[in-house]
Amino acid sequence: MDGLRRRWVESGGVRLRVVEQGAGPTVILVHGYPDNHSVWDGVAARLRDRFRVVRYDVRGHGSSGEPPNKDGYRMAALGDDLRAVANAVCPGEAVHLVGHDWGSIQGWAALDPDLVKSFTSISGPDLDQIGVWLRGWPRRPLRVGRQALHSWYLAAFQLPVIPELVWRLPRLRTTFRADYRDARNGIQLYRANLMKPPKDPKTITVPVQQIALTQDPYVTRSLLDAADPWCENLWRRELVAGHWAPRTHPDAVARLIADFVRHVDGEPAPRELARAKRPARTTRPGNAGRVTPGRRARRSATVPDLAGQLAVVTGAGSGIGRETALALADAGVEVLCVDIDLDSAEATARRANSVAYRLDVADGSATEKLAAHVNTEHGVPDLVMANAGIGVSGSFLDTSEEDWRRVLDVNLWGVIHTLRAFLPAMVDRREGGHVVITSSAAGYLPTPTLPAYSTTKAGVLMLAQCLAGELREAGIGVSAICPGFVHTNITATTRFAGVGPEEEQDRRRHAFAMYEKRGYGPEKVARAVVAAVGAGKLVVPVTPEARVGALGARFAPAATRAIGRWLGSLAAR
């Protein structure tokens, strides 16, 4: 048995095919164009263990009957169908409604609190809200023009006969996984509902979640803003997916639906949902019946809105890691402070009002266990900063195999372990995020006294650039931070190869004094990290010498190598 329960429901002279599965609160999934209820197969399979999932073929689609003419596809008839299905499967109770494409468009028109308890809209804005948004085109000409280009097919579907003929092409139906009957009949949805005079939108009191598909070729992000003035309780979550996300990313869609339904039913909102809450709408004085969204705080171009996010920072016990953790906490981020020195991590965590964990990033197994714990106890991070590192100075011939292994284990493998542990869940979540890798100007500015350290920093710099291409499709940004001379305690712990203990201490003191005299603190690097996350910048040289070195490495490599030799000679004194 497939666990499906099938029935027929009569509505306005049309028989609707209804499919049910699972048990619990009732969730009705309404498909769009040119689909039928099967577009929800993957989502329904993932929801059925917690909810009673109901799907039906919209009139004229799938196994449902079709009305005799175009008027039978008007919004009023579609709303009657939804009510008939809801009353048949859940009489006298409000249901949780989810709509995709035209399923969402008709859902907006049926948002009666007695019928619908919550509404999740996927790629299907309300037509009346769009009408108001379009009438305001003088205030937003570029956004309206961009949406018009994305909506070219609306005019094409008004043509007689031609769209039906085009849908006869087998390759087109294969591309859209569409049955010809569904594609042909669904055109009437556009013809019956798009050429009518617009009405003033109604105020929506039902809790609404909009899932903004970042790769949708038909609905732009700006168009979703049309809902803001008309919804008393609105959440908007971004999902890195295309238009047919219910089919291509059922895990993510099911999770977003379940989060919202459980929250409306009384459970605490997950972090991602809580920060997706839109500002409360407010009435605009002197404009009866018109409303505007609550005013948002203005964002700085260099200070992104990170409030409510979760970040993991390795090497957070001191230096750049500590200052970045504090800067993120000041921006409203929940920061998990990770360091091999638990006391130092806890000191940072106390200042950031957060939690500390001990971790040696060179231990891949331990890093995997920590990531699993974080995902379970705190949720999937939005930002991961692979920052933990150590210093090794000395010529290539003076640097022992043990020194090489240790610096590779921490500076290179530590970054690899961190990202391999945390990235899979970030990618699977499909809600974007950001990765920060602490490289160094030494990664592109060669000096004879830092072959081991520079090799690791060049390696993670290249890793960041490779990851940027791979993670782009998942909406995850990458930034490689490349500081120059920054006054941190790394100079006090740097291993100086080829010298005895006393001379090593002398060199540490000399390096500390030189960096202290330089006067560039880690808090400035932290500000650059936060700005890079907001701007989505990939390679970020920090300090003047790092920026000059980056330009030199690109346009004058021979001169840059000469400067590196000179800097190496200064450090060796």
Salt bridges, closest charged atoms under 4 A:
ASP2 OD2 - ARG6 NH2 2.82
GLU10 OE2 - ARG15 NE 3.82
GLU20 OE2 - ARG7 NE 2.73
GLU20 OE1 - ARG52 NH2 2.77
ASP35 OD1 - ARG247 NH2 3.63
ASP41 OD1 - ARG55 NH1 2.51
ASP57 OD1 - HIS37 ND1 2.84
GLU66 OE1 - ARG181 NH2 3.18
GLU66 OE1 - ARG184 NH2 3.86
ASP71 OD1 - ARG74 NH2 3.22
ASP80 OD1 - ARG83 NH1 3.81
ASP81 OD2 - ARG59 NE 2.62
ASP101 OD1 - HIS243 NE2 3.05
GLU164 OE2 - ARG191 NH1 2.76
ASP200 OD1 - ARG135 NH2 3.81
ASP216 OD2 - HIS243 ND1 3.18
ASP225 OD1 - ARG221 NH1 3.23
ASP225 OD1 - ARG236 NH1 3.06
ASP225 OD1 - ARG278 NH2 3.65
ASP228 OD1 - ARG236 NH2 2.65
ASP228 OD2 - ARG278 NH2 2.61
GLU232 OE2 - ARG281 NH2 3.39
GLU238 OE2 - ARG221 NE 3.40
ASP251 OD1 - ARG46 NE 2.39
ASP259 OD2 - ARG237 NH1 3.19
ASP259 OD1 - ARG262 NH2 3.50
ASP265 OD1 - HIS96 NE2 3.13
ASP265 OD1 - LYS117 NZ 2.77
GLU267 OE1 - ARG262 NE 3.56
GLU272 OE2 - ARG271 NH2 3.44
GLU272 OE2 - ARG429 NH1 3.12
ASP305 OD2 - ARG299 NH2 3.39
GLU334 OE2 - HIS378 ND1 3.48
ASP360 OD2 - ARG406 NH1 3.97
ASP382 OD2 - ARG271 NH2 3.38
ASP382 OD1 - ARG275 NH2 2.75
ASP382 OD1 - ARG429 NH1 3.07
GLU401 OE2 - ARG405 NH2 3.00
ASP403 OD1 - ARG495 NE 3.24
GLU431 OE2 - ARG237 NH2 2.94
GLU431 OE2 - ARG255 NH1 2.74
GLU473 OE2 - ARG430 NH2 3.13
GLU503 OE2 - ARG507 NH2 2.84
GLU504 OE2 - ARG495 NH1 3.00
GLU504 OE1 - ARG508 NH2 3.66
ASP506 OD1 - ARG509 NH2 2.28
GLU545 OE1 - ARG518 NH2 2.79
